[in-house]
């Protein structure tokens, strides 16, 4: 049976989900649908790519030190800070700023919404680094939405192999999380039974180079490109 295409209303919902402006009850209902509707997931990925592209022509500039202080003063002192005091600024990326602008420019009536879900709020984070200590990927897991967010830093899509993500629980065997999305900044829905394993410190996330389409055996077969421990934020 051919899956139905998302309706215009679903497309708007997907855009609002990416922008993190849905009320919490609507977001929870939407996430439940994401797990069962591949076409809806594709719609979300499409909006992520469109919004992220708004910053393609914007050169990266390191903000002055006072900018963070001013930002935190406006949005709250705990934004971007882990429970251990570590700053996690990757989630406040240029793409997120572009999404905020797009909320005004691309989605009519969106500025009238005042109730939001608070945005992507990862409880767990991992910096996947190469053997030479280059930051390859940032990963964050939000148990409330069941979403794993992947931000490619040095990682670039390859034509001759697929990059596959793995969760390695403490004392356990690698479990495939799926292929690396092509988007620089993407959300990946996780199965409900993965949540407990994702929420334990001591585990790791790794990415390997696998044959096109992923590991044929369900276990890592290729070179480990980068890895990093999960820690609570």
Secondary structure, DSSP 4 states (H G I P E B T S, - for coil): -PPPPPPHHHHHHHHHHHHT-S-HHHHHHHHHHHTT-HHHHHHHHHHHHHHHGGGTTSPP-PPPHHHHHHHHHHH-TTTTB-TTS-B--TTS-HHHHHHHHHHHHTSTTGGG----------SEEEEEE-TT--EEEEEEEETTTTEEEEEESS----SS-EEEEEEE-TTS-EEEEEEPPSSSEEEEEPPGGGHHHHT-TT-EEEEEEESTTS-SSSS--S-EEEEEE-EE-
